[in-house]
Structures are given as C-alpha cells and as structure tokens.
Amino acid sequence: MKRIVVTGGAGFIGSNFVKYILGLYPDYSVHVLDKLTYAGNMANLESCRGERNFSFQKGDICNKRDVDEACRNADWIVNFAAETHVDRSISSPQAFVETDVLGTYILLEAVKEFKIERYVQISTDEVYGSIDRGSFTEESPLNPSSPYAASKAGADLLALSSWTTYRLPVLITRSSNNYGPYQHPEKFIPLFITNALEDRQLPLYGDGLNVRDWLYVRDNCTAIDLILHKGKEGEIYNVGANEEKKNLDVVHLILAYLGKQESLIRHVTDRKGHDRRYSLNSSKLRKLGWKPEANFEKSLKQTVAWYTENVEWWKKIKGGEFQEYYRRHYDL
C-alpha cells in the first residue's frame, strides 16, 4: 500500500486527482492537506467521505507543523496547493509568493526529513510565458509574465535545485489550461458558463484572440498518475492536449451549447501582461505512454452540462466575497 499526501486536494484539479486515484488504486491511501481558502471546497470531496483509505487534514503548506503531521508517514507527495488565479496575483501578489514558493520549500524540507520516495510538483505552462509560433519544450527558458507565473517558476527552480543538490526524488509537471467539473467559477470557462446561465454579461479580455491549449482535467489526472509511477526523478514533463483555441471561439461554443445570444459578450480592458498564446510540446510524456482521450468540443459540452446540473454548487461560491471581487475587478 502506498500512502499519498495530496496538498491542495480540495481544489479543482486536486479533488479530481484524489477521486481518480481512489477509484483506480483501492489499496492506496490518500491523505489530503488543504488550507480551505476561498478556492478549496469540501463539497468537491463529498464522494470520498467515509472511504476507509481517505483522510483529510485542514492545514497550510506554509506551516511546518501542519506539513510534518501530514507527511510523517507518507510515501509520496503530490503538491497541488497553490494560489493560482492570475488576475488575483496582479492585484495581491504576496499570497502567491508565500504559498507557491515558501510552501513548496517547506514541503521539500519534509521530503528530505521524512525520506519521501516521490514528490511531484504540479506546475503550469505559464512559467514559459507567451510564444507566437511553435511550442515550448521542457528545455525552453522560463519567462513568466505574471506574479502567479513567476511564483510557480520559483517553486519549480526550488524543486529542481533540491534534486541537483540533495538528490531529492522530485518530478515536475507543467500542464496547459485545465477545464472540467468542480473548477472555481472565477476561472474563464466556468465563469462564462455560469454567467451565461444567469444571463449576465461575459467579460472577455481585449479582442478575445488569446490562444490557450485546453486540457480536460481527467486527462491531466492520468498524466500525473503516469508521471508519479513511471516518471524519471529530476525531470520535467509538459502536459498538453494539442487543443489550441482562441478565447473568443470558446465563448461562442459555450453560448451555442446554452442557446444564449452572443450579445452577452462584453469586451473589457485587457489584463496587464496578458500572454497571447500558450503551446506545449508533450512528446516526452507521450513517449512515456500518455495521450489525452478527451475531444475538446465534446468535453466542453459535458462541462457545460455539469455546471447546468450543479447550480447549487456554484451558486454558493458566487455569493459574498466573490461578488465583491467580481465588481471590483471587472467593474460590472
């Protein structure tokens, strides 16, 4: 039996990964460590409660005592815990530096102290910055544009240095933009789905022609699983689906699936430092045996259906602090 500590396991990708692992490996135990910030949600893990091989600890990766308690008897750690919303990083960067960099350092110290067998650092394609043509490989230089991307790049470098200096068993995944069920409605796809369901305006940055490679969250989970089991220590693995879409085209699809008018689209002032295009070369991971299964149009339609059928889940999130943030940020 392997005991896996999943930090940030009550968040979007983390909770999907926890459920994926529990479903695939009944002899593994999963311990979630999550601070339950605004982006962490115990409702995401409702189906796990009561399972004999699942446990939860409310705690902060920036707190050594919490981390030591979680990791003392662990075999593997998968670190999803992070501040992740680019918009919030621009207005309030300190929390990103603290969680994404200091938190990673404290986890790496736990790897060293407790002789953890494997540590997977969950990163992002945003550490590479923008690319006009071609695709980033794992050897591409880091050129982050936002405080969020910079904090994740810093965490990656800490992890890589711990491999070089201490030979800690570190692996890094850098995925493209994820989408799917349980994603916080501050993010692009769920924000536009839920706003459209409420017949509210859809705040689209700039001309809407920014390009992202869209990765269905389950495909990311299968990639992380493979890297955790078969990846080479000290290595980075890009995780991309080769599903590049302009933001405006994604919005048109969402509106079409919901039968809503395109007059809901409102172009707003572009985000500061907004990267134009992300694109990943994932051939290294594909040689390891991974390939994405999802078709973007089909999986986006399924995602739209999930938010349509789970109104109570996102309505609770979109009240209170969210509304205050939304009005302040978009001036809507």
Secondary structure as GFF3:
##gff-version 3
##sequence-region A 1 332
A	DSSP	beta_strand	3	7	.	.	.	ID=ss1
A	DSSP	alpha_helix	12	24	.	.	.	ID=ss2
A	DSSP	beta_strand	29	34	.	.	.	ID=ss3
A	DSSP	three_ten_helix	42	48	.	.	.	ID=ss4
A	DSSP	beta_strand	54	58	.	.	.	ID=ss5
A	DSSP	alpha_helix	64	71	.	.	.	ID=ss6
A	DSSP	beta_strand	76	79	.	.	.	ID=ss7
A	DSSP	alpha_helix	86	91	.	.	.	ID=ss8
A	DSSP	alpha_helix	94	96	.	.	.	ID=ss9
A	DSSP	pi_helix	97	102	.	.	.	ID=ss10
A	DSSP	alpha_helix	103	114	.	.	.	ID=ss11
A	DSSP	beta_strand	118	124	.	.	.	ID=ss12
A	DSSP	three_ten_helix	125	128	.	.	.	ID=ss13
A	DSSP	alpha_helix	147	166	.	.	.	ID=ss14
A	DSSP	beta_strand	170	175	.	.	.	ID=ss15
A	DSSP	beta_strand	177	179	.	.	.	ID=ss16
A	DSSP	alpha_helix	188	197	.	.	.	ID=ss17
A	DSSP	beta_strand	202	205	.	.	.	ID=ss18
A	DSSP	beta_strand	211	216	.	.	.	ID=ss19
A	DSSP	alpha_helix	217	230	.	.	.	ID=ss20
A	DSSP	beta_strand	236	239	.	.	.	ID=ss21
A	DSSP	beta_strand	244	246	.	.	.	ID=ss22
A	DSSP	alpha_helix	247	258	.	.	.	ID=ss23
A	DSSP	three_ten_helix	262	264	.	.	.	ID=ss24
A	DSSP	beta_strand	265	268	.	.	.	ID=ss25
A	DSSP	alpha_helix	283	287	.	.	.	ID=ss26
A	DSSP	alpha_helix	296	309	.	.	.	ID=ss27
A	DSSP	alpha_helix	311	317	.	.	.	ID=ss28
A	DSSP	alpha_helix	321	330	.	.	.	ID=ss29
###
